[in-house]
């Protein structure tokens, strides 16, 4: 089984959604993990909500620090925000590193309905990118 670590700054939205999506889309061939360089300490409620729409339960997830994974070997490390790319420590166990920047849905403004639309859009962009990657790797 291959291992992927998805990194973001706060590990509250994008990386959490990507971890769950990768686990599903990897169909037992990938184990996915997520972490942050400055963990927020929570998973964003709207990330939980939009992932529940896909029958993915993030409600028991926690925001983790990248240091938890410094001694683990990864086939792939993906940064999903620019600040994580700049601030993450060198992961000696990373075979390959890719940068896939996505807009931070936690920065969305407007009504809750408008914010949820942004979360869904980012979720769907992440899903599409993972699907493209896995297809190219097979």
C-alpha positions, 0 to 999 in steps of 0.5 A: 500500500502506498502512503500519501500525506496532505499538508496545509497550514491549519489542517482544518479544511483542505487537507482534511477533505483531501485525506478523506477523498484520497482514502475513498478514491485510492480504493485500498491502494493508498493510505492517506494522512493529513497534517498542518504546519500550524494546526488550528486545533479543530476541523472546520464545521463546514468542511465536516458538513460538505464531506457528509454530503458525500457520506464522509464523516470528518466529525471525529477527525482532529487537526494534527501537526506535521511533526507527528509524521517526521519519521514516517515514509511517504510515497507522496507528500502534497501541499495544498496551500502556499504557506504550507509549501513554504513553512513545512519541514523537510520530510526525509521520508518523502519519495515525491513532493507535489504542490497543489494549491487550492483556495482556502474556503475558510476565507470565504465571505458572505452568508452561510449558504454562500460559504458552503458553496465555496466549500463544495467548490473547493471539495470538488476541485480537490476530488477532481485533482486526486482523480486525475493524479490516480488515473495518471499513476495507474 
